Amino acid sequence: KREDVFRFMNALKMIVAATSVGDVHSMVLYPFMSSHREVSPKHRERMGIRENLIRLSVGIEGADDIVADLEHALKAM
């Protein structure tokens, strides 16, 4: 659900929410409401872009820090 996606994204401490990826920092993107918001619902469904999809772009931070941030956000669910 959309509420779960936002709860997860808001619980992240280091990983930032973004509307596009392509930076040195780790980011999460919510394609349903950002990169694919103009795509028809039927086409989004065929592409696998569902309301609960989050895209993670891993940056240059330490792997342990990234994993810890993701674990923290998942526990907040």
RAVENVEN-V977888 format. One record per backbone hydrogen bond with DSSP energy under -0.5 kcal/mol. CO is the residue of the C=O (numbers start at 1). NH is the residue of the N-H. Records with the same first field share a line. If there is no record, write none. Layout:
CO = NH / NH
This chain:
1 = 5
2 = 6
3 = 7
4 = 8
5 = 9
6 = 10
7 = 11
8 = 11 / 12
9 = 12
16 = 28
18 = 30
24 = 60
26 = 16
27 = 57
28 = 18
29 = 31 / 55
30 = 33 / 34
31 = 34 / 36
34 = 37
36 = 39
40 = 44
41 = 45
42 = 46
43 = 47
44 = 48 / 49
45 = 48
48 = 50
50 = 53
55 = 29 / 57
56 = 58
57 = 27
62 = 66
63 = 67
64 = 68
65 = 69
66 = 70
67 = 71
68 = 72
69 = 73
70 = 74
71 = 75
72 = 76
74 = 77
